[in-house]
Amino acid sequence: MSVPDDDTDEPTAPIAPMVEMARSPHDRHRDLAVGRALVKRIDLLDDMVRHAARRRDSRVEEQLSLLRRDLVELLRECSVESFHFSDGDVVTADMRREIQIVGGKAAGERTVISETVLCGFRYRHDAEETMILRKAEVVIR
């Protein structure tokens, strides 16, 4: 009498699909804590990259930039994404909660972004819940 063996060690056996588990509130708190810590490290790396660029040390600048890119990828894995605004974007009421104006002066009826000085970071818990970890710093005109 043979019992079917669903869990075989055969290398050519089909791979069982992974079941996606619901995220717990503990996952959310961990993601937020990791996200905030990594954003601080990214800011430090950005300062170090600027310093290396001023010294014209392209090798160090390149290596720090690679490390920065890896940290941003880790953030994505924790549901944190970076964002910025383009030159000419008109500031809307919804955008206002995501930006910190650090320079410039609004001229006329509309406030227009001239540049993003520092990107922002947002945490997306699900499709409806978003939390700003850091506002984008922008200059307006």
N, C-alpha and C positions, 0 to 999 in steps of 0.2 A: 504494500500500500504506500503510495507516494503522495506526499503533501506538497502542493505547489509552493515554491520558494519565491516570494515576492521580493525579499531582501537578499539578493544574490550579490556575491562579490565579483561577478563576471565583469570584466572591463568593458565589454560591449553592451551591457545591459542598459536600457533606457534610464535616463536620470529622472527621478521623481521631481515634480515641480515643487519649488519652495512655497510654503504658505506664508503670506504676508500677515504679520501680527499687528494688531491695533497698537498704536503708540500710547504709552501710559503717561500720566502727568509727570512721573519721574524722568522719563525721556525728555520731556519738554524742558524741565528745570535744568537737566544736564546740558541739553543743547544750548540753552540760553547762557549758562555759565561758561561753557566752552566757547561759544560765540563771542561773548564780551571779552574774554581773555585773549582770544586770537585777534580780535580787532585791535586791542592795545598793542599786541606784538607786531601786527602789520604796520601800525603807525610808527613804531620804533624802527622797523625795517625801512620804511619810507624815508625817515630822517637819515638813516645810515646810507641809503642809496644816494640821496641828495649830497651828503657829505663826500662820498666817494666820487660823485660826478664833479664836484668842485675841485677835488684833488686830481681829477682826470685819471682816476684809477679804474679803467674800464673792466678789468678782470674782476675786481671786488664788486663793482656795480652790477655786473652780469650775474655773479653768483648770488648776491643778495636778492636780485630780482627773481631768480629761479626759486629761491626759498620763499619769497613772497607769494609767487604763483602757487606753490604747494600749499601754503597756509590758506589761501583763498579757496582752493579745491577742498581742503578739510572743512572749511566753513560751509561749502555747498552740501557736503555730506551731512551736516548738522542742520540743514534747512535754512541756512543763512545765505543771502545773496547781496552782492554789492549793487549800487545803483548810482547813476549820475544824470545830470541834465545837460542838454546841448545848448550851444550858443543860439539865442533866438527863441528858446522856449518861453512862452508866456506863463507867468506864475498864476496858478488857479488856487481856489480855496482848498482843494484836495492836496495839491502839492505843498501848500504852506506848512502842513504838519511834518513834511519830510525834509524841509530845508532850513538852514540857518544862514541868514544873510550876513556876510562878513565884510562887504564892501560895495561901493557904488551908491547910486542914488536913483530912485525911480523918476523918470521923466515922462510926463504926460499921464494919460488915463491908465495905461497898462504897465505892469511891472514885468520886465523882460530880463531873463538870465543872460549874462554875457559869458560866464564861464563857471564851471564847477572846479573849485579849488581843492576840495577833499571829497572823495566819494562817500556816500552813506551806506549803511548796512541795515537790512531788514530781515527779521526772522518770520518765516511762513510756517505756522503750525499746521494749517490746513488751507483749503481754498478761500475760506472766509476770514480767518484770523491772521492778522499781520501785526508784528510789533517792531517798531523802529528801535534798533540798537544804537545807531548813531545817525543823526541828520547829516545830509550832504551840505557842505559849506559852499555857498555860491556868492558870486559877485553879480550885482544887477545893474541895469541901465535904464 
